[in-house]
Amino acid sequence: IIESGLEHLRRSARGKSVTVYHLKAGVEACHSLSEDYKATDWDRIISLYDTYLEVHNSSEVALQRALLLAEAASVNRAIEAIEELLEEDECCDCRALYSSLGDLYMKIHRYGKARECYDSALRGSESETESVIVERKLRTCAERLRFKENYRLFNNF
């Protein structure tokens, strides 16, 4: 099936224009051709997302690209990219940005910062399901902050 998909991708690339579909297919090809997750060519995928942003500039695509930086470069670089997106005036889906930013802060054990981001995401939440998920993440932050504090107190004896 992968070979068939790659053949279709090759045939579609004969034209002079690049579409979102070409770029999405290219990303999927990178994932499909990787031996495993660690061997994924993240730099190539980010390059495709750079072109994707030129063809279809949106906060959703920019967020996806920023999250890829956590895989290709570092979580801190991904955090910087999302914070840059939040500073832009035309940010249209800030709750997704804040929620993703909270997830990244959780990965590097900065639970206080994660909690701030989840609070911002919760304020912008538009659905009950989304709110439940963010509230669960907030409880996890609180538990981990309590654990860190208890650990610090225990080690001070």
C-alpha positions as a LaTeX table, in Angstrom:
\begin{tabular}{lrrr}
\hline
Residue & $x$ (\AA) & $y$ (\AA) & $z$ (\AA) \\
\hline
Ile1 & 0.00 & 0.00 & 0.00 \\
Ile2 & 2.85 & 2.40 & 0.83 \\
Glu3 & 4.46 & 1.81 & $-2.57$ \\
Ser4 & 1.15 & 2.55 & $-4.29$ \\
Gly5 & 0.74 & 5.75 & $-2.30$ \\
Leu6 & 4.28 & 6.85 & $-3.15$ \\
Glu7 & 3.62 & 6.20 & $-6.84$ \\
His8 & 0.50 & 8.36 & $-6.71$ \\
Leu9 & 2.48 & 11.06 & $-4.92$ \\
Arg10 & 5.19 & 10.94 & $-7.62$ \\
Arg11 & 2.61 & 11.23 & $-10.38$ \\
Ser12 & 0.85 & 14.13 & $-8.69$ \\
Ala13 & 4.12 & 16.02 & $-8.36$ \\
Arg14 & 4.46 & 16.42 & $-12.13$ \\
Gly15 & 2.50 & 19.67 & $-12.20$ \\
Lys16 & 3.82 & 23.16 & $-11.63$ \\
Ser17 & 1.89 & 23.95 & $-8.46$ \\
Val18 & 2.12 & 22.57 & $-4.98$ \\
Thr19 & $-1.09$ & 22.09 & $-3.07$ \\
Val20 & $-1.91$ & 21.36 & 0.53 \\
Tyr21 & $-2.67$ & 17.79 & $-0.56$ \\
His22 & 0.85 & 17.33 & $-1.97$ \\
Leu23 & 2.34 & 18.59 & 1.27 \\
Lys24 & 0.13 & 16.43 & 3.48 \\
Ala25 & 1.01 & 13.42 & 1.33 \\
Gly26 & 4.69 & 14.27 & 1.66 \\
Val27 & 4.39 & 14.39 & 5.44 \\
Glu28 & 2.58 & 11.06 & 5.48 \\
Ala29 & 5.26 & 9.60 & 3.20 \\
Cys30 & 7.96 & 10.69 & 5.66 \\
His31 & 6.12 & 8.96 & 8.48 \\
Ser32 & 5.41 & 5.84 & 6.43 \\
Leu33 & 8.99 & 5.45 & 5.22 \\
Ser34 & 10.53 & 5.80 & 8.67 \\
Glu35 & 11.87 & 2.61 & 10.12 \\
Asp36 & 10.48 & 3.65 & 13.48 \\
Tyr37 & 9.42 & 6.77 & 15.36 \\
Lys38 & 12.96 & 7.75 & 16.33 \\
Ala39 & 14.13 & 7.46 & 12.71 \\
Thr40 & 11.49 & 9.90 & 11.45 \\
Asp41 & 12.97 & 12.67 & 9.32 \\
Trp42 & 11.59 & 15.51 & 11.44 \\
Asp43 & 13.66 & 18.15 & 9.64 \\
Arg44 & 12.11 & 17.12 & 6.31 \\
Ile45 & 8.64 & 17.22 & 7.81 \\
Ile46 & 9.27 & 20.70 & 9.23 \\
Ser47 & 10.49 & 21.79 & 5.80 \\
Leu48 & 7.22 & 20.54 & 4.31 \\
Tyr49 & 5.31 & 22.47 & 6.97 \\
Asp50 & 7.29 & 25.60 & 6.09 \\
Thr51 & 5.99 & 25.25 & 2.53 \\
Tyr52 & 2.54 & 24.35 & 3.87 \\
Leu53 & 2.48 & 27.70 & 5.72 \\
Glu54 & 3.35 & 29.49 & 2.48 \\
Val55 & 0.43 & 27.77 & 0.72 \\
His56 & $-2.04$ & 27.90 & 3.63 \\
Asn57 & $-1.02$ & 30.22 & 6.46 \\
Ser58 & $-3.15$ & 29.45 & 9.48 \\
Ser59 & $-2.69$ & 29.22 & 13.24 \\
Glu60 & $-3.53$ & 25.50 & 13.08 \\
Val61 & $-0.72$ & 24.76 & 10.62 \\
Ala62 & 1.67 & 27.01 & 12.54 \\
Leu63 & 0.81 & 25.16 & 15.76 \\
Gln64 & 1.40 & 21.78 & 14.11 \\
Arg65 & 4.76 & 23.01 & 12.86 \\
Ala66 & 5.68 & 24.37 & 16.29 \\
Leu67 & 4.85 & 21.04 & 17.93 \\
Leu68 & 7.10 & 19.27 & 15.44 \\
Leu69 & 9.99 & 21.33 & 16.79 \\
Ala70 & 9.68 & 19.39 & 20.04 \\
Glu71 & 10.61 & 16.28 & 18.05 \\
Ala72 & 13.20 & 17.81 & 15.72 \\
Ala73 & 14.92 & 20.32 & 17.98 \\
Ser74 & 13.75 & 20.60 & 21.57 \\
Val75 & 10.71 & 21.14 & 23.71 \\
Asn76 & 12.07 & 24.58 & 24.60 \\
Arg77 & 12.23 & 25.54 & 20.91 \\
Ala78 & 8.62 & 24.40 & 20.48 \\
Ile79 & 7.61 & 26.49 & 23.51 \\
Glu80 & 9.31 & 29.55 & 22.00 \\
Ala81 & 7.50 & 29.01 & 18.68 \\
Ile82 & 4.09 & 28.76 & 20.34 \\
Glu83 & 4.76 & 31.81 & 22.50 \\
Glu84 & 5.61 & 33.72 & 19.30 \\
Leu85 & 2.27 & 32.62 & 17.84 \\
Leu86 & 0.47 & 33.86 & 20.94 \\
Glu87 & 2.11 & 37.27 & 20.55 \\
Glu88 & 0.69 & 37.67 & 17.03 \\
Asp89 & $-2.45$ & 39.77 & 16.86 \\
Glu90 & $-4.28$ & 37.46 & 14.47 \\
Cys91 & $-4.13$ & 34.49 & 16.85 \\
Cys92 & $-7.54$ & 32.93 & 16.32 \\
Asp93 & $-7.44$ & 29.71 & 18.37 \\
Cys94 & $-5.56$ & 30.69 & 21.48 \\
Arg95 & $-7.07$ & 27.94 & 23.62 \\
Ala96 & $-5.42$ & 25.27 & 21.43 \\
Leu97 & $-2.14$ & 27.16 & 21.64 \\
Tyr98 & $-2.36$ & 27.49 & 25.43 \\
Ser99 & $-3.34$ & 23.85 & 25.86 \\
Ser100 & $-0.44$ & 22.68 & 23.67 \\
Leu101 & 1.91 & 25.01 & 25.50 \\
Gly102 & 0.74 & 23.51 & 28.79 \\
Asp103 & 1.45 & 20.02 & 27.46 \\
Leu104 & 4.98 & 21.06 & 26.51 \\
Tyr105 & 5.62 & 22.59 & 29.93 \\
Met106 & 4.40 & 19.34 & 31.49 \\
Lys107 & 7.00 & 17.44 & 29.46 \\
Ile108 & 9.79 & 19.48 & 31.03 \\
His109 & 8.23 & 19.33 & 34.52 \\
Arg110 & 7.37 & 23.02 & 34.76 \\
Tyr111 & 3.99 & 22.39 & 36.33 \\
Gly112 & 3.37 & 25.96 & 37.49 \\
Lys113 & 3.78 & 27.28 & 33.95 \\
Ala114 & 1.69 & 24.40 & 32.63 \\
Arg115 & $-1.08$ & 25.31 & 35.09 \\
Glu116 & $-1.05$ & 28.94 & 33.92 \\
Cys117 & $-1.40$ & 27.80 & 30.31 \\
Tyr118 & $-4.20$ & 25.36 & 31.09 \\
Asp119 & $-6.03$ & 28.09 & 33.04 \\
Ser120 & $-5.86$ & 30.28 & 29.93 \\
Ala121 & $-7.05$ & 27.39 & 27.75 \\
Leu122 & $-9.94$ & 26.71 & 30.12 \\
Arg123 & $-11.07$ & 30.35 & 30.01 \\
Gly124 & $-11.35$ & 30.08 & 26.23 \\
Ser125 & $-12.96$ & 26.66 & 26.24 \\
Glu126 & $-16.13$ & 26.37 & 24.19 \\
Ser127 & $-17.18$ & 22.80 & 24.88 \\
Glu128 & $-17.85$ & 20.73 & 27.95 \\
Thr129 & $-15.66$ & 17.90 & 26.67 \\
Glu130 & $-12.76$ & 20.25 & 26.11 \\
Ser131 & $-13.24$ & 21.73 & 29.58 \\
Val132 & $-13.22$ & 18.28 & 31.19 \\
Ile133 & $-9.92$ & 17.43 & 29.48 \\
Val134 & $-8.28$ & 20.69 & 30.51 \\
Glu135 & $-9.59$ & 20.40 & 34.06 \\
Arg136 & $-8.07$ & 16.90 & 34.27 \\
Lys137 & $-4.73$ & 18.36 & 33.15 \\
Leu138 & $-5.05$ & 21.08 & 35.79 \\
Arg139 & $-5.59$ & 18.43 & 38.49 \\
Thr140 & $-2.48$ & 16.59 & 37.27 \\
Cys141 & $-0.48$ & 19.83 & 37.55 \\
Ala142 & $-1.76$ & 20.39 & 41.10 \\
Glu143 & $-0.87$ & 16.82 & 42.10 \\
Arg144 & 2.63 & 17.10 & 40.67 \\
Leu145 & 3.20 & 20.48 & 42.29 \\
Arg146 & 2.12 & 19.01 & 45.67 \\
Phe147 & 4.44 & 16.06 & 45.12 \\
Lys148 & 7.37 & 18.35 & 44.31 \\
Glu149 & 6.65 & 20.45 & 47.42 \\
Asn150 & 6.37 & 17.35 & 49.63 \\
Tyr151 & 9.59 & 16.01 & 48.16 \\
Arg152 & 11.35 & 19.32 & 48.82 \\
Leu153 & 10.09 & 19.39 & 52.43 \\
Phe154 & 11.09 & 15.77 & 52.99 \\
Asn155 & 14.61 & 16.42 & 51.70 \\
Asn156 & 15.05 & 19.43 & 54.00 \\
Phe157 & 14.99 & 17.24 & 57.13 \\
\hline
\end{tabular}
